[in-house]
Structures are given as C-alpha cells and as structure tokens.
Amino acid sequence: MIKNVQTAYEVGNCYEFPIVEFNSFLNKRNERVYIVNVKTFEDNIVSVKALEWHNEKIWNYKTLKCEVKGYQPYGSLILVNKDFRHPLYNIRQHYEFTITGNKIKTNPVSGKEYKVFELLGEDNCRHEVNIIPGQSFHSKSGTKVTCEVVSIFKVVRLKQQQAEDPFFVQIDKVISEKELINKYFKVLFENNENDIKLCSSNKCNS
C-alpha cells in the first residue's frame, strides 16, 4: 500500500533518495529504457529514468538526487532525475577516450553542419567531441584522444585538449601527387623557411 508522503517533501525541491536497485524495461516501441528505483522517506518505491552512467557497474554513490515534480493521485511522488554527478569524471579534468567513429551533425539554431568524433570512455558510455579544424575526419577506430570535461549534465560535454594531435594530417597524406604539392604549396614552404632563416640571422625573438 502506498503511504501518503505529501507532508515529507516539497514540490520543486531536490532530495537525495536511497537507491534500491537498477533496472530496465521495454517500452511500447520495443526500446530498452533504463531506470533507477529509489526509496522515499515513507519507504515507497519510485522509478526514475537513469542517465547512461547510472548503472550498478560504476555508480559508487548510495543515493540519487531527484527533484519532486508533484504527486500521483494515490499519493506517490513524481520524481525527475537531477543527479549530474559522475563516478569517474570531474569538470575541468582531462581524460583519455577511444574513437569509435565519426558523424556530421547540424546545429539546430544556425543550421550549420559540424563534424564530431564518437567516443567511448572509461565509463563504457558513448560520448562525442567536436573535431578540431584541420583534423582528419576519417580517423581509425581505437585511436585515443585526450579531452577536457567541460560540463556534466544529461551528457558529458567534452573538448579536445592536445594541440599536437595525431590526426592533424600531413599534406603528403592528403595529396598523393608530388607535382601538385610542388606547384601549389612549395612556395609557401620556401617562404616560411626564408622567414625562419632571416629571423635567425637577426636574432629575432618570437
């Protein structure tokens, strides 16, 4: 029997609820939905939709932070998952991720397309990071990149941190014809080389 909990919690406030178990079910579209069952002050069990890293393999907290959105007609709480802690990652820290693929996305506001790497983290969850301009879009799966955690919300937002990235492509890997390289790019290389020699002779400081 569901106990009335309307005197224990205020709508709009967040509370930490003890975790009872992690579970899942198939919805009407035959999609797997992952949930966390938590216990209220009155020992009622409420199911909350889980984030990807809310699973029993890595979640090392005994509670889940949830916002009270209201009450069911029979008195049970309506909860929304507001626990944006991560068991492995911290904001402004750097971590290694494995590239699993890439794709082109569209900014919903500007309509412009941009490229991202699809990543797998130590949490065994899927993540994405923007590709740096000049970086190879067709990278090998299994290659590592280092990223900074910018924020943790419903997804872990990342940005690449290594300036000397292994995916910045050398020109001879992009253009195989040496004649084209000499025709269009050799003069640039020579000018840069002359600038360096001139700077060195005059003992310039960068």
Buried (B, 14 or more C-beta within 10 A) or exposed (E): EBEEBEEBBEEEEBBEBEBBEBEEEEEEEEEEEBBBBBBBBBEBEBBBEBBBBBBEEBBEEEBBBBBBEEBEEEBBBBBEBEBEBBBBBEEEEBBEBBBBEBEEEEEEEEEEEEBBBBBBBEBEBBBBBBBBEEBBEEBEEEBEBEBBBEEBEEBBBBEBEBEEBEBEBEEEEEEEEEEEBEEEEEEEEEEEEEEEEEEEEEEEEE
